[in-house]
């Protein structure tokens, strides 16, 4: 996926001459960088613009930008869902099988209607110091996401048949060779990504980047690329490259792993010391090092070696200390759905049985950037984030940091629009 063209001259918003001089200095630095490395200058400009937009958002917009919500509708938004999205212009929507219906065109309409409605509530104005001057209005479109791993996790069967189950590519690698299996997966991923993009999607909560082992086999079965960490990393990279070429951002999952039965219904505990955990997370580390992991979903697994109190999705030790600090990940951290049983057991949430909205706030405070909610929890979660901001239990700086990461990726994907008006 290519970065969208951006003006290099994107100075910091200024209300005085001194601030304007700082902004001009930033322009000069960007122009100097452009002479040496245009791609680096473009990235710097995009990151600066993302920071400015996040700073310009009010608290209601910020609290909404970090939420990915499900929809209760098929074909068209219901009246209730329309009211919810007007009140809370969420940073993303996620589509499940219940939203697809029999007519695939109705899904395209549902996504387009949701994107249009949400976008109306995200506008911010910034002064443009470029040659034209004046106020520029920036509108931040939502992510439109779905879980499409292929195989058993396919919301579109039989419309989108690719890719096949992850285990198929491991079998293919054994029967032929790794290179052939990886090339086939990349081609299948591109086919699926193009079909998804045609429906209006821009985010895929896939691939699974957990190599198969005795602890996760019961849950993952065919969803893993097999027992070899190196092949898992190569296969995941091929999947991501195909999706990115089609304009789809991948969210690799489930960091640092899951164990036991389905975490939707059972707790998940990752035993072992830090060295064992590093081996478990090796495919994630490889994707981070390569720059391909731009978004990572964190599981609700308990990780006693790193945090004896909180599950991974609520743990600053896991998300901040390990994922951000040790592994150097600087993309978007997404927390899995907090209605899952693994997220609600009292032994895995600091001794508390948290409601989904409470868990969402705690997750954001601990370091996640986006939380997934069901429609019934959207209003409560948005309100809980706003309350936490007011009480300063969730620092505004933490929320702006999350929004900055989200908006940067949206800029990269062309999901931020602008128009300029003369302020005279």
C-alpha positions in Angstrom: 0.0 0.0 0.0 1.4 3.4 -0.9 1.2 6.5 1.3 -1.2 9.0 -0.1 0.3 12.2 -1.5 0.6 14.8 1.3 1.9 18.3 1.3 5.4 18.4 2.9 4.6 21.8 4.4 2.5 20.8 7.4 3.6 23.0 10.3 2.2 22.9 13.8 -0.9 24.9 14.4 0.0 28.3 15.8 -1.8 31.1 17.5 1.2 33.5 17.6 4.2 34.5 15.7 6.5 32.4 17.9 4.6 29.3 17.2 4.5 30.1 13.5 8.3 30.3 13.5 8.4 26.9 15.0 6.1 25.7 12.3 8.2 27.2 9.6 11.2 25.4 11.1 9.4 22.2 10.8 8.7 22.9 7.1 12.4 23.5 6.5 13.3 20.3 8.2 10.8 18.4 6.1 12.1 19.9 2.9 15.6 19.1 3.9 14.6 15.5 4.6 12.7 15.3 1.3 15.9 16.1 -0.6 17.5 13.1 1.0 14.6 10.7 1.4 11.2 11.7 0.0 9.5 8.7 1.6 10.8 9.6 5.1 9.7 13.2 4.6 6.3 12.0 3.6 6.0 9.9 6.7 7.1 12.7 8.9 4.5 15.0 7.4 1.8 12.4 7.8 2.7 11.8 11.5 2.8 15.6 12.1 -0.6 16.0 10.5 -2.0 13.0 12.5 -0.8 14.7 15.7 -2.4 18.0 14.8 -5.8 16.4 13.9 -5.7 14.4 17.2 -5.0 17.5 19.1 -7.8 19.4 17.4 -10.4 16.8 18.2 -12.7 17.4 21.2 -13.1 14.8 23.9 -16.3 13.4 22.4 -14.5 12.8 19.1 -11.4 11.4 20.8 -13.5 9.0 22.9 -15.2 7.8 19.8 -12.1 7.5 17.6 -10.7 4.7 19.8 -13.8 2.5 19.5 -14.6 -0.1 16.9 -18.3 -1.0 17.0 -20.4 -3.8 15.7 -23.7 -3.0 13.9 -27.2 -4.4 14.5 -28.3 -4.0 10.9 -28.5 -5.7 7.6 -28.6 -3.6 4.4 -29.4 -0.3 6.0 -28.7 1.2 9.4 -31.6 0.8 11.9 -33.0 4.0 13.5 -31.4 3.1 16.8 -28.0 2.4 15.2 -28.1 5.6 13.3 -28.7 7.5 16.5 -25.8 5.7 18.2 -23.4 6.5 15.4 -24.5 10.2 15.4 -23.8 10.3 19.1 -20.6 8.4 18.9 -18.8 8.7 15.5 -16.8 5.5 16.1 -13.2 5.1 14.8 -14.3 1.9 13.1 -17.1 -0.5 12.4 -16.8 -4.3 12.3 -19.0 -6.6 10.3 -20.1 -10.0 11.4 -22.0 -12.8 9.6 -25.2 -11.5 11.1 -24.8 -8.3 9.0 -24.2 -10.0 5.6 -27.6 -11.3 4.7 -28.4 -12.9 1.3 -27.6 -10.0 -0.9 -23.9 -9.0 -0.9 -24.8 -5.6 -2.4 -26.8 -4.8 0.7 -23.6 -5.2 2.7 -21.9 -2.7 0.4 -24.7 -0.3 1.1 -24.6 -0.8 4.8 -20.8 -0.1 5.0 -21.1 3.0 2.7 -24.0 4.4 4.8 -22.1 3.8 8.1 -18.9 5.5 6.7 -20.9 8.5 5.5 -22.7 9.0 8.7 -19.7 8.6 11.0 -17.6 10.9 8.8 -19.9 13.8 9.5 -19.1 13.7 13.1 -15.3 13.7 12.8 -14.5 17.1 11.2 -11.9 19.3 12.6 -10.5 22.6 11.4 -6.8 23.5 11.2 -5.1 26.5 9.7 -3.1 25.8 6.6 0.2 27.7 6.3 0.7 26.7 2.7 0.5 29.0 -0.2 -3.3 29.0 -0.2 -3.7 29.7 3.5 -7.1 29.7 5.2 -8.8 27.1 7.3 -8.7 23.5 6.1 -11.4 21.0 7.3 -10.2 17.5 7.9 -12.6 14.6 8.0 -11.5 11.2 9.4 -13.3 8.2 7.9 -13.8 5.1 10.0 -12.1 1.8 9.6 -14.5 -0.8 8.0 -13.3 -4.1 9.5 -14.1 -7.8 9.3 -12.5 -11.1 10.4 -11.5 -12.8 7.2 -8.8 -15.4 7.8 -10.2 -17.9 5.3 -11.2 -21.4 6.0 -13.6 -21.6 9.0 -13.4 -17.8 9.7 -15.1 -16.5 6.5 -18.1 -14.2 6.8 -18.7 -14.2 3.0 -18.9 -17.9 2.0 -19.4 -18.7 -0.8 -18.9 -15.2 -2.4 -15.2 -14.9 -1.3 -13.6 -18.3 -1.3 -10.0 -17.3 -0.7 -7.8 -17.6 1.1 -8.1 -21.2 2.2 -7.7 -22.4 5.8 -4.2 -21.5 7.2 -3.4 -25.2 7.8 -3.9 -25.9 4.0 -0.8 -23.8 3.3 1.3 -25.7 5.8 0.3 -29.0 4.2 1.1 -27.5 0.8 4.6 -26.5 2.2 5.2 -30.1 3.2 4.0 -31.5 -0.1 5.9 -29.1 -2.3 8.1 -26.4 -0.7 7.7 -23.3 1.4 8.2 -20.9 -1.4 5.4 -22.4 -3.5 3.0 -22.3 -0.5 3.9 -18.8 0.4 3.4 -17.6 -3.2 0.0 -19.3 -3.4 -1.1 -17.7 -0.1 0.0 -14.3 -1.3 -2.0 -14.7 -4.5 -5.0 -16.0 -2.6 -4.8 -13.1 -0.2 -4.7 -10.5 -3.0 -7.8 -12.0 -4.6 -9.7 -11.9 -1.3 -8.4 -8.4 -0.5 -9.6 -7.0 -3.8 -13.0 -8.6 -3.2 -13.1 -7.1 0.3 -12.0 -3.7 -0.9 -14.8 -3.7 -3.5 -17.3 -4.1 -0.7 -15.9 -1.2 1.2 -13.7 -2.9 3.7 -10.3 -1.5 4.6 -9.3 -3.5 7.6 -9.0 -7.3 8.1 -8.6 -8.8 11.7 -6.2 -11.4 10.4 -4.0 -13.3 10.0 -3.5 -15.5 13.1 0.2 -15.4 13.8 0.3 -18.1 16.5 2.2 -21.2 15.5 0.5 -24.4 16.5 1.4 -26.0 19.8 -0.1 -28.3 22.4 -1.6 -25.4 24.3 -3.4 -23.6 21.5 -4.2 -26.6 19.3 -7.7 -27.2 20.7 -8.8 -23.6 19.9 -6.9 -22.8 16.7 -7.0 -26.2 14.9 -6.9 -25.2 11.2 -6.5 -21.4 11.8 -2.8 -21.7 12.4 -0.1 -21.8 9.7 1.4 -24.9 11.5 3.9 -25.7 14.2 7.0 -24.0 12.7 7.4 -20.3 13.9 9.5 -19.4 10.8 6.9 -20.6 8.3 4.2 -19.0 10.3 6.0 -15.6 10.0 6.6 -16.1 6.3 3.0 -17.1 5.6 1.6 -14.2 7.7 3.9 -11.8 5.7 2.6 -13.2 2.4 -1.0 -12.8 3.7 -0.3 -9.2 4.8 1.4 -8.2 1.5 -1.5 -9.5 -0.5 -4.1 -7.6 1.6 -2.0 -4.4 1.6 -1.7 -4.5 -2.2 -5.5 -4.5 -2.2 -5.7 -1.6 0.2 -6.5 -3.6 3.3 -4.8 -3.0 6.6 -4.1 -6.3 8.5 -4.4 -6.7 12.3 -2.3 -9.7 13.3 -3.5 -11.7 16.2 -3.7 -12.8 19.0 -0.6 -11.4 20.8 1.0 -13.0 22.7 -1.1 -16.1 22.2 -4.0 -18.2 23.5 -4.1 -21.4 25.4 -6.7 -24.1 26.1 -10.3 -24.0 24.8 -12.1 -21.2 23.0 -11.5 -18.0 25.0 -15.0 -16.8 24.1 -16.2 -19.4 26.7 -13.1 -20.3 28.8 -10.1 -18.6 30.5 -6.7 -18.6 28.7 -3.4 -18.9 30.7 0.0 -18.7 29.1 2.5 -20.6 31.4 6.2 -20.4 31.1 8.9 -17.9 31.8 9.8 -14.8 29.7 12.1 -16.9 27.5 9.3 -19.3 26.7 7.0 -16.4 26.0 9.5 -14.8 23.6 9.6 -18.1 21.7 5.8 -18.1 21.6 5.8 -14.6 20.2 8.6 -15.1 17.7 6.4 -14.7 14.6 5.0 -11.4 15.9 8.5 -10.2 16.6 9.6 -11.1 13.0 6.6 -9.1 11.5 7.3 -6.1 13.8 11.0 -6.1 12.8 10.1 -6.3 9.1 7.6 -3.4 9.4 4.7 -5.5 8.2 2.8 -5.5 11.5 1.0 -2.2 11.6 -1.8 -3.3 13.9 -1.8 -6.1 16.5 -4.7 -7.6 18.4 -4.0 -8.4 22.0 -5.6 -11.5 23.5 -7.3 -11.9 26.9 -4.8 -14.4 28.0 -3.3 -14.3 31.5 0.5 -14.1 31.4 1.6 -14.7 35.0 5.4 -14.4 34.2 4.8 -10.8 33.2 1.7 -9.7 35.2 0.2 -11.7 38.1 -2.8 -9.4 38.3 -4.1 -8.5 34.8 -4.8 -10.3 31.5 -2.7 -9.2 28.5 -5.4 -6.8 27.2 -5.5 -5.0 30.5 -1.8 -5.2 31.3 0.7 -2.3 30.9 3.5 -4.8 31.5 2.4 -6.8 28.4 1.3 -4.0 26.1 3.7 -1.2 27.2 6.7 -3.1 28.6 6.9 -6.1 26.3 5.1 -5.2 23.0 6.0 -1.5 22.8 9.2 -1.5 24.8 11.0 -4.8 24.2 9.6 -5.6 20.7 9.5 -2.0 19.5 6.0 -2.0 18.1 4.7 1.5 17.3 1.5 0.7 15.5 -2.1 0.3 16.6 -2.8 -2.1 19.5 -6.4 -3.4 19.4 -8.0 -5.2 22.3 -10.3 -8.1 21.6 -14.0 -8.1 22.4 -14.4 -7.8 26.2 -17.6 -9.8 26.4 -15.5 -12.9 26.0 -15.4 -15.1 29.1 -11.6 -15.0 29.2 -11.8 -11.2 29.8 -14.4 -11.5 32.6 -13.2 -14.0 35.1 -12.3 -12.4 38.4 -9.0 -14.1 38.6 -7.9 -12.5 35.3 -8.9 -8.9 35.8 -7.2 -7.8 39.0 -9.7 -9.6 41.2 -12.6 -7.6 39.7 -15.4 -8.8 37.4 -15.4 -5.9 35.0 -18.2 -4.8 32.8 -17.2 -4.4 29.1 -17.1 -0.7 29.3 -15.0 -0.7 32.5 -12.6 -3.1 30.9 -12.4 -1.0 27.7 -11.3 2.1 29.8 -8.8 0.1 31.8 -7.4 -1.4 28.5 -7.0 2.1 27.0 -5.3 3.4 30.1 -2.9 0.4 30.0 -1.8 1.0 26.5 -4.3 -0.3 23.9 -5.4 2.1 21.1 -8.7 0.7 20.0 -11.4 -1.4 21.7 -14.0 -3.6 20.1 -17.6 -3.2 21.4 -21.0 -4.6 20.5 -23.8 -2.1 19.6 -25.4 -2.6 23.0 -22.2 -1.5 24.7 -21.4 1.4 22.4 -23.1 4.2 24.3 -22.0 2.9 27.7 -18.4 2.5 26.6 -18.3 6.0 25.0 -19.7 7.5 28.2 -17.3 5.6 30.4 -14.3 6.9 28.4 -15.7 10.4 28.7 -16.1 10.0 32.4 -12.6 8.6 32.8 -11.3 11.6 31.0 -13.2 14.0 33.3 -11.9 12.1 36.4 -8.4 11.9 34.9 -8.2 8.1 35.4 -7.7 8.0 31.7 -5.2 10.8 30.8 -6.1 12.9 27.8 -2.5 12.5 26.6 -2.9 8.7 26.5 -6.1 9.1 24.4 -4.5 11.6 22.0 -1.6 9.2 21.6 -3.9 6.4 20.6 -5.8 8.7 18.2 -2.6 9.9 16.6 -1.6 6.3 15.8 -5.1 5.6 14.4 -5.2 8.7 12.3 -1.7 8.2 10.9 -2.7 4.8 9.5 -5.9 6.3 8.1 -3.8 9.0 6.4 -1.6 6.3 4.9 -4.7 4.5 3.6 -6.4 7.6 2.2 -9.1 7.6 4.9 -8.6 11.3 5.8 -10.2 13.9 3.5 -9.8 17.7 3.4 -11.1 20.8 1.9 -10.0 24.4 2.3 -12.1 27.5 2.8 -11.0 31.2 2.9 -11.2 32.3 6.5 -11.8 35.9 5.4 
